[in-house]
C-alpha cells in the first residue's frame, strides 16, 4: 500500500509478476443477517464472504474498502462491528484502505482486492470429465441455523449454538485456496448452495457432474437430525462459504496431505462427467432431485 486512508482514494502496488483480483459483496439486514445480530458477527461475516471469494481464486487478500449504511449513528454497534471486522482482517493481513458511510437501511458492502501470480488464478472453468470433485469443511449447518431461527427445526441449546456459529462466523479457506493453485483444475466458493455452485462450475467448464450424497461432509448436528432434514439443506441452503473444487485423480494423495497441513477437512464427493447435467445419487443408487437449486438473489 503506497497511500492509505486520508485522501480521496488509496494507492496500492501490485508486486511484479502478479495480477490484481477483486471481489465485492453486499450484506443487507433482514436478508443476509438478522437485524438483531451481534454487530461483531456482522463485521466478521462482511469480510469473510469476500475472503471466501478470493480463496476460490487462489488469491492472497490485501486491501479492503467498506461501504456502511446505517439508520442512525450507533457508536456501540460500530465498535462491535469494527472489532469483528478487524479481528479477521488481522488474521489475513488485510488493510482497510477506504470506504464511505451513509444514512439508510442497515447495509454493509465490502470490496476486497488481492494478488495472485500471473496466470495462476483458479477459475470456475477448467474442470474435465473424470476429475474428482472435493468439498472443504461441512455443508448445511448455516441452513440449519436459519431453520432453527424460523421455528422449522428443534435443536438443543448446544446444537443451536454450534450451527449459529457456522452461520455467523464462516471460516474462509484462504490458505488452502492459495496452496491449491497448482493442483485444482477449477474452484468455486459455496455461497448459494452446493447444488447451485457446483452447477455454475460445471456450466463454465462445459461438463456435467455426479455427486454422491453419502459422501457429503455433514456435521454431527446435521447427522443427528438427518431424518427430519434429509439432503435438502446440505445441497441448497447456502451460506456455507466452503470451497468446492476439482482435480485430476493423480492429485488426490497430494490434496489430502495438503488438507491435513492446513488443518481443513476435505472430502471427495463426486466426479465430473461428459454430459451437461448434475446428478445427485443417494445411498441406494437412485437419483435425487433437490426441491430448490440454491439461494436466489431475486426470488419471485
C-alpha angles and dihedrals in degrees: 000000000000096000127013136181116340105067132065091272140007126247118217131181123220110210117244115274092024136105129219117247118195134184137168134198132184123209117197123195111247091022108052098016135011117263089237095049117131107267089225090063092045090054091049095047095046089063097032095061090055093045088054090056091052090046089057089054093048090241131149109235118231119151134033136186122198131210113191126185116187133177090226139349109280111174094186091054091047091052092053092044091051092048091055094043097047096042089062092039090057091051090059100033093246119162121208102224103174149325146154141253132212140168119255142079111349106272132155124200123183126184114195128191130189142159137253131183109269112278094002102099115123114236138190089247119070104068114128132199108275094031115132118244118223135188127196125222115345133309134222104033095108087054090052090052091055092046090052092047090051093050094248096115129040113219133172117249092259093046092049091050092051096052092040088056089055091050098043100036111034114183111226112215096226100147093046091047092053092050094046092064093099095040110040121079093198138356143187134174118243106239104129096038133290094264093053097041095046085050090054091050093048093048093051089048092048090234142103133236142217114208121193108218094202088060094058112118106241127179123239089254091054092047091050090057099033094117089060097040109031118185097313101094093045091054105035115016097086130192091101096121091198124134125257111194141161133220140170113270092248089068095056098100093045091049093052091048090050091050090054091049090052092043091234123132112236123188129191104226106171152325135271113244140200098248126078099243134093112229123194112200121198130211092276094052093255123134116251123207115202115224091232130022095219145287115342115206092205106029118184 
